[in-house]
Amino acid sequence: MKDHHVTGHKGYFGKSDCSAEAFLDLLEDRLSVSELNFAGSVEKNIPIYAASDIEPILASDQRQALMAEWAYVFSQRSGIVVIKGALSDMETIDQTTELFNTIIEEERLESSGGDHFGERGANDRIWNSLQKLCLRDPKLFARYFASPAIAAVSEAWLGPWSQMTTQVNLVRPGGKPQVCHRDYHLGFMTLEQAERFPAHAHLFSGGLTLQGAIAHCDVPIESGPTKLLPNSQRFAAGYIAAQLPEFREIFEERFVQLPLEKGDTLFFNPALFHAAGENSSSDIHRMVNLLQVSSPMGRSLEQIDRPSMLKALYPALAELNLPRDQLDAVVAASAEAYPFPTNLDTDPPIGGLASESQAELVKRALSEGMTHETFNAALDQNFSKRLP
């Protein structure tokens, strides 16, 4: 029998890979404006660009050079970019804000109000504000997203064909901060779930999405702009570390915030340690439209009707009573084990970071001894509540 001795190929990250000393050393790295060709300034380790300066560059043969600079900042430097005045039409922003406020008032009467990293009910959210804005006022939508800078910074990190999603976050005076976290994908997992993904998945997760924010009002420090930890996206085991108390303490001691003006945009690597700040103002209703842009490459080759498969399979699984490891293998080949994408209005993350997946439902149904009819109904509900 082969001796399965321990080698240097660990392959997975855990708590033992989270050295606070190494993390603190990384945070000391400083970005100089002299390293960059297009930034107007660097404040608190964050490069600042003016949309009026970069839009002519984006229309020139220097476009790729500018986008390469942004990608360099996102991956190898501080991880954050601010574009001042990316939305310059104040009338468009104000009209969009008014529409968003109308949607918030309508949804407050019927929404369950789940949130990922903040106290439930503390903020007002509009899930899928992208679709809701477009369907309610297509011309306003077109004016709002007609920003070459937003399109270019998304392309800089994700390449062409990226997928835009947006979620409004309105934090009223007295609104509490979020806890420190990394973001979607691995950042939406518990520590135990993240530990099951191989190290290389931790390293490429940050390249699958880009986080952004459009300020719908002036956002001074007292209103709680996003708390950011420059360079933290470069810490390899960061999806584990971001959930550990020692690292959350470091975050609270070291985070920076930048005030924003209406129409400014903030973009950062989703692996950056960050959190919404506390709104300690007395009169500022801080509205920000959050952008969560996704790579076009996170898709399967074929469209599969998994609900039909599972309805056919469930009686067989109930009859076969397979050992746990064999059951896990069959479920992995048939059910959707990832709870995203979903409709966060009808399937909010209540009681955790995500709702029940098809795979979790199948295993729960078998353990509870659900009848075939009861399982089919539960599966239909699991599927339908994810639809737009």
matplotlib code that plots the C-alpha trace (Angstrom):
import matplotlib.pyplot as plt

x = [0.0, 1.3, 2.5, 0.4, 3.0, 2.5, 4.0, 4.3, 1.2, -1.3, -4.0, -6.4, -6.5, -7.4, -7.0, -3.4, -2.6, -3.8, -0.7, -1.7, 2.0, 2.2, -1.2, 0.0, 3.2, 1.1, -1.0, 2.1, 2.6, 2.1, 1.0, 2.7, 1.1, 4.4, 3.7, 0.6, 0.3, -3.3, -4.3, -4.7, -3.7, -3.5, -5.3, -5.1, -3.5, -6.4, -5.9, -8.3, -9.3, -11.4, -14.0, -13.5, -9.8, -10.1, -13.0, -10.9, -8.2, -10.7, -11.6, -8.0, -5.3, -4.3, -7.6, -5.9, -3.1, -5.5, -7.5, -4.3, -3.4, -6.8, -6.3, -2.8, -4.3, -7.0, -4.7, -1.2, -1.6, -4.2, -7.2, -9.4, -10.1, -12.2, -13.6, -14.8, -17.9, -18.4, -22.1, -22.1, -25.8, -27.2, -30.7, -30.5, -29.1, -31.8, -34.6, -33.2, -33.0, -36.6, -37.6, -35.6, -37.2, -40.6, -39.6, -38.3, -41.6, -43.6, -41.4, -41.2, -44.8, -44.2, -40.5, -38.9, -35.8, -32.9, -29.4, -26.0, -23.6, -25.8, -28.5, -31.8, -34.0, -31.3, -31.0, -33.3, -32.4, -33.6, -32.5, -32.1, -32.3, -30.9, -34.0, -36.5, -35.0, -35.0, -38.6, -40.0, -38.2, -36.1, -35.0, -33.8, -32.0, -30.2, -29.1, -28.0, -25.8, -24.4, -21.1, -18.0, -16.0, -18.2, -18.2, -14.4, -13.5, -15.7, -14.0, -10.6, -11.1, -13.5, -12.9, -15.7, -19.2, -19.4, -22.8, -24.0, -26.2, -27.0, -28.5, -29.5, -28.4, -30.0, -28.6, -30.5, -29.1, -28.2, -27.8, -25.3, -22.2, -21.7, -19.2, -15.9, -16.1, -15.0, -17.6, -19.2, -18.3, -16.4, -17.2, -20.8, -19.9, -19.4, -15.9, -16.5, -17.8, -14.9, -12.4, -13.8, -12.8, -9.2, -6.6, -6.6, -10.4, -9.7, -7.1, -9.3, -12.5, -11.5, -11.2, -14.8, -16.5, -16.0, -17.6, -18.7, -20.8, -22.4, -23.0, -26.6, -25.8, -22.8, -21.3, -19.1, -17.3, -20.0, -22.5, -20.5, -18.9, -17.6, -14.8, -11.9, -8.6, -6.1, -3.9, -6.1, -7.2, -3.7, -3.7, -4.1, -6.1, -8.2, -11.6, -10.8, -9.1, -11.9, -14.2, -11.7, -12.0, -8.3, -8.5, -11.7, -10.0, -7.2, -9.7, -11.4, -8.1, -6.7, -9.6, -9.8, -12.8, -13.0, -15.8, -17.6, -19.7, -22.9, -22.0, -18.7, -18.0, -15.9, -14.6, -12.7, -11.5, -14.2, -11.5, -10.8, -11.7, -14.6, -17.8, -20.5, -19.8, -22.0, -24.2, -23.6, -25.0, -28.3, -29.8, -28.0, -29.9, -26.9, -28.1, -25.6, -26.3, -24.0, -22.7, -21.8, -20.4, -19.7, -17.4, -19.2, -17.3, -19.0, -21.5, -22.0, -21.8, -25.4, -28.8, -30.0, -33.6, -32.5, -35.9, -37.3, -34.3, -34.7, -38.5, -37.7, -34.7, -36.2, -38.3, -35.2, -33.0, -35.6, -35.8, -32.1, -31.1, -27.5, -24.6, -23.9, -20.8, -22.7, -25.7, -23.5, -22.0, -25.4, -26.7, -23.6, -24.2, -27.9, -28.8, -27.9, -25.7, -25.0, -27.8, -27.0, -28.1, -31.4, -34.2, -33.3, -36.7, -38.5, -35.5, -33.7, -30.7, -32.6, -30.8, -27.6, -25.7, -27.7, -30.9, -31.3, -29.9, -31.5, -28.9, -29.6, -33.3, -32.9, -30.8, -33.2, -36.2, -34.6, -33.7, -37.2, -38.8, -40.8, -43.2, -42.6, -45.5, -44.3, -40.8, -42.0, -44.0, -41.0, -38.7, -41.2, -41.2, -37.4, -37.1, -39.9, -38.8, -35.5, -37.1, -37.2]
y = [0.0, 3.5, 5.5, 8.7, 10.8, 14.6, 16.7, 20.4, 20.4, 21.5, 22.6, 24.1, 27.2, 27.1, 29.2, 28.1, 30.0, 33.3, 35.0, 38.4, 39.5, 38.8, 40.5, 43.6, 43.7, 43.6, 46.5, 48.7, 48.7, 52.2, 53.2, 56.3, 58.4, 58.2, 54.4, 55.4, 57.2, 58.4, 59.0, 62.6, 61.8, 59.1, 59.6, 57.1, 54.6, 55.0, 56.4, 59.1, 59.7, 62.4, 61.2, 64.4, 63.5, 59.8, 59.8, 61.3, 58.7, 55.9, 57.1, 57.1, 54.6, 54.8, 53.0, 49.6, 51.3, 53.0, 49.8, 47.9, 50.4, 49.8, 46.1, 46.5, 48.5, 46.0, 43.0, 44.1, 47.4, 48.8, 47.2, 50.3, 53.0, 56.1, 57.9, 61.4, 62.5, 59.3, 60.3, 64.0, 64.6, 65.6, 65.7, 62.0, 61.1, 63.0, 61.5, 58.0, 58.7, 59.8, 56.6, 54.5, 56.1, 55.3, 51.7, 51.6, 52.9, 50.3, 47.4, 48.3, 47.2, 43.7, 42.9, 40.5, 42.7, 40.2, 41.4, 39.7, 41.5, 44.0, 43.9, 42.9, 45.9, 48.4, 49.6, 49.9, 47.7, 47.4, 44.1, 44.0, 47.8, 47.3, 45.5, 47.6, 50.9, 49.6, 48.4, 51.5, 54.1, 52.8, 56.2, 57.1, 53.8, 54.6, 58.0, 56.6, 53.8, 55.8, 56.2, 55.2, 55.1, 52.5, 50.3, 50.6, 49.9, 46.8, 45.7, 46.4, 43.7, 41.3, 41.7, 42.3, 40.8, 41.2, 41.0, 44.0, 43.6, 46.4, 46.7, 50.0, 50.5, 53.4, 53.9, 56.4, 58.5, 56.2, 53.2, 50.7, 49.5, 46.1, 43.6, 43.3, 40.9, 39.9, 39.7, 37.3, 34.5, 32.9, 35.9, 34.8, 31.5, 30.5, 29.8, 26.1, 26.2, 28.4, 25.9, 23.2, 25.0, 24.4, 27.2, 28.0, 28.7, 31.3, 32.9, 33.2, 34.1, 37.8, 37.8, 36.7, 39.9, 43.6, 45.7, 49.2, 52.0, 55.1, 57.9, 59.3, 62.1, 63.7, 61.1, 62.8, 60.7, 61.2, 59.5, 56.3, 55.7, 52.2, 51.2, 49.9, 48.1, 48.7, 45.8, 43.2, 41.6, 40.4, 38.1, 34.6, 33.1, 36.2, 34.5, 32.6, 35.5, 38.0, 35.9, 35.6, 38.0, 39.0, 40.1, 41.9, 43.8, 44.7, 45.9, 48.2, 49.6, 50.2, 50.8, 54.0, 56.0, 58.5, 61.1, 61.0, 63.5, 62.9, 61.1, 59.7, 56.0, 53.7, 50.3, 47.6, 44.0, 41.9, 40.2, 43.5, 43.6, 46.1, 47.1, 49.7, 52.4, 53.8, 56.7, 59.0, 62.1, 63.6, 64.3, 62.5, 59.6, 57.9, 56.3, 54.3, 52.1, 49.1, 47.5, 43.8, 43.1, 39.5, 37.7, 36.2, 33.0, 31.6, 29.6, 25.9, 24.6, 23.3, 24.4, 21.5, 21.1, 20.0, 20.2, 17.6, 15.4, 15.6, 14.9, 11.7, 10.8, 11.4, 8.2, 6.1, 7.8, 7.2, 3.5, 2.9, 4.3, 4.8, 5.3, 9.0, 9.2, 7.6, 9.8, 12.9, 11.8, 11.3, 14.6, 16.4, 15.1, 16.0, 18.9, 22.6, 22.9, 26.7, 29.0, 31.8, 33.5, 34.1, 36.7, 38.4, 39.9, 36.6, 34.5, 36.7, 35.6, 35.2, 33.3, 33.1, 34.3, 32.3, 30.4, 26.6, 25.1, 22.3, 19.9, 20.8, 20.4, 16.9, 15.8, 17.4, 15.8, 12.3, 12.8, 13.9, 11.2, 13.6, 12.0, 12.3, 14.8, 16.9, 17.0, 18.0, 20.9, 22.0, 21.8, 23.9, 26.5, 26.4, 27.0, 29.5, 31.9, 32.3, 33.6, 37.3]
z = [0.0, -0.9, 2.1, 2.0, 3.7, 4.2, 1.4, 0.9, -1.4, 1.2, -1.2, 1.3, 3.5, 7.1, 10.3, 10.6, 7.3, 8.8, 10.2, 11.7, 11.5, 7.7, 7.2, 9.0, 7.0, 3.8, 5.0, 5.4, 1.6, 0.2, -3.3, -4.8, -7.6, -9.3, -10.0, -12.0, -15.4, -15.2, -11.6, -10.5, -6.9, -4.2, -1.0, 1.9, -0.5, -3.0, -6.5, -7.5, -11.2, -12.6, -15.2, -17.2, -17.5, -18.3, -20.7, -23.6, -22.7, -23.0, -26.5, -27.5, -28.3, -24.6, -23.5, -22.8, -20.9, -18.6, -18.1, -17.4, -14.7, -13.0, -13.1, -11.6, -8.7, -8.2, -8.1, -7.0, -5.2, -2.9, -4.6, -4.8, -7.5, -7.1, -10.2, -9.5, -11.5, -13.3, -13.4, -14.2, -15.0, -11.6, -12.9, -13.9, -10.5, -8.7, -10.8, -10.2, -6.5, -6.4, -8.2, -5.8, -2.9, -4.3, -4.7, -1.2, 0.2, -1.8, -0.9, 2.8, 3.1, 1.7, 1.9, 4.4, 4.3, 4.6, 4.4, 4.1, 6.5, 8.4, 11.0, 9.4, 9.0, 9.8, 6.2, 3.3, 0.4, -3.2, -4.6, -8.3, -8.7, -12.2, -13.5, -11.5, -12.8, -16.4, -16.4, -14.7, -16.7, -19.6, -20.8, -17.3, -17.1, -20.4, -19.2, -15.8, -17.2, -20.2, -18.4, -20.4, -17.1, -15.4, -18.5, -18.9, -15.3, -15.4, -18.6, -17.1, -14.4, -16.0, -19.7, -22.3, -21.9, -18.1, -16.4, -14.4, -11.3, -8.8, -5.3, -3.6, 0.0, 1.9, 5.4, 7.5, 10.3, 13.2, 10.8, 12.1, 10.3, 8.6, 9.9, 8.1, 5.2, 1.7, -1.0, -3.4, -4.2, -1.3, 0.9, 0.9, 2.6, 6.2, 7.4, 7.3, 3.7, 2.5, 4.0, 1.8, -1.4, -2.6, -2.3, -6.0, -5.8, -3.1, -5.3, -8.4, -6.6, -6.5, -10.3, -10.9, -9.8, -9.3, -6.5, -7.2, -5.8, -7.2, -4.7, -5.0, -2.5, -0.9, 1.4, 4.1, 6.7, 9.3, 7.0, 7.0, 3.6, 3.0, 5.3, 3.2, 4.1, 1.3, 0.3, 2.2, -1.1, -1.6, 1.6, 0.2, 3.0, 3.4, 2.9, 6.1, 7.9, 7.3, 9.6, 12.5, 15.5, 15.4, 11.8, 12.3, 15.1, 12.8, 10.2, 12.8, 13.8, 10.2, 7.8, 5.8, 4.5, 1.7, 1.4, -1.9, -3.8, -5.6, -8.9, -7.7, -8.1, -6.0, -7.3, -5.5, -5.7, -4.0, -1.9, -0.2, 3.5, 3.7, 5.4, 5.2, 7.8, 10.6, 9.7, 12.7, 11.0, 12.1, 8.7, 5.9, 4.3, 2.6, -0.6, -2.7, -5.6, -5.2, -8.4, -8.4, -11.8, -12.8, -15.2, -18.2, -17.8, -14.7, -16.7, -17.5, -21.1, -21.2, -19.9, -17.6, -16.3, -12.9, -11.2, -13.7, -13.0, -9.3, -9.4, -11.4, -9.1, -5.7, -5.4, -6.5, -3.9, -1.2, -2.2, -2.6, 0.8, -0.3, 2.1, 2.8, 0.5, -2.4, -1.9, -1.9, -5.2, -6.8, -5.5, -6.7, -10.2, -10.3, -8.1, -8.1, -5.0, -5.4, -4.1, -6.6, -8.7, -7.0, -6.5, -3.3, -3.0, -2.8, -1.6, 0.9, 3.0, 6.3, 9.0, 7.1, 4.0, 1.5, 1.2, 0.9, -2.4, -4.3, -3.0, 0.6, 0.0, -1.5, 1.5, 4.0, 2.3, 2.5, 6.1, 7.0, 4.9, 2.7, 0.3, -3.4, -3.7, -0.7, -2.2, -5.6, -4.1, -2.0, -5.1, -7.1, -4.4, -4.1, -7.9, -8.3, -5.6, -7.4, -10.6, -11.4]

ax = plt.figure().add_subplot(projection="3d")
ax.plot(x, y, z, "-o")
ax.set_aspect("equal")
plt.show()
